[in-house]
Amino acid sequence: MFKAVLFDLDGTLLDTIDDIADSMNAVLASMGFPTHSVSDYKIFVGDGVKTLATRSLPEGHRNDQTIQKCVGLMKTEYDRRANDKTAPYNGVTKMLAELRQKG
């Protein structure tokens, strides 16, 4: 008998990719860099915000100072947008309710 079930929230229970993409694109645009499609961000995410910033920036601008600025702006921007489009994946709410019911 299991006593607990652990989940990663971001990208596992919640579909957050649109808010991440919108936030990072706002940062890139504010810094004068090109933006990316949501499908690009599906490749960029998964290894933390610093890696996301690095992958999002044009190759010639991936220096420590620019990456750190991008990370700071991204944290602020994502705080503002984190709940705009984020929602549970289909079936997650039902699954969690069933797990809760089973104790």
N, C-alpha and C positions, 0 to 999 in steps of 0.2 A: 504494500500500500504506500503510495506517495504521500508525503506530508506537505510538499510545496512544489510549485511550478514557477520557474523563473523565465522571464522574457526580457529581451532588449526592447525598449520602447520605440525608438526612432528608426523607422524603416522596417520594423518587424510587426508591431501592432498598429502603428500610425504611419500613414502615407504622408510624409513631410516634404517630399521632393519639390513640389511646386513652390512652397514657401522658401525653401533653401535656394532654389534657382532664382526666384524673384529678388530675394535679399542680396545674393551675390551679384546678380546682374545690376542692381541699383548701385552697389559699391563700385563695380567695374566702370559703369557709366560715369559715376561721379569723379572717378580718377582718370577719365578720358580713354579707357580701354574698351575693346570690343566685348560684347556680351555673348552668351552661349544659349543653346537650346536646352530644354528640360532633359532631353535624351543625353546630352553631353554631361549634365550633372549626375545622371545615374552612373556614369563611369567615374566622375571626379570624387564622389562621396565615399565614405567608409573608413577613412583613416584620420579623422579629426579635422578641425577647422583650419589649422596651419597647412595641412596637405591639400585641403580643398582650395585654399587661397593660392597656393603654389601652382596647382594644376589649372586653375582658372586664369591666371595671369599669362600674358604673352611671354614666350620664352626669353626674350631679351630684357624682361623686367622682373625676373624672378630672383631678386637680390633680397637680403635680409631686411633692409629698411622698408622696401615696398611690400614685402610679405607681411611684416608686422603691422604696418599701417592698414593693410587690407584686412587682416585678422581683427583688429580693433573695430574697424568700421563694420565688418560683417557681424560681429557680436551685437553691436548696437542696432543695426538694421534688422537682424533676425529677431531680436527682442520685440521690435515693433510689429513684425509680420508673422510671427510664429503660429498664430491661430487664424490667419486669413483663409487658408485653403486646406490646412491640415485636418485630416479626419481618419478614423479607424478604417483599416482595410475591410472589405466585405467579409462578413462572418465573424469578425473579431469580437464584437460586442456579445453576440450569441454564445460564442465559445467561452468567453470569460464568465458569463452568467451561468453556464452549465458547470464550469469548474467550481465556481463559488457554491452552487447548489450541492455539488458532490463533496463539499467540505475540503 
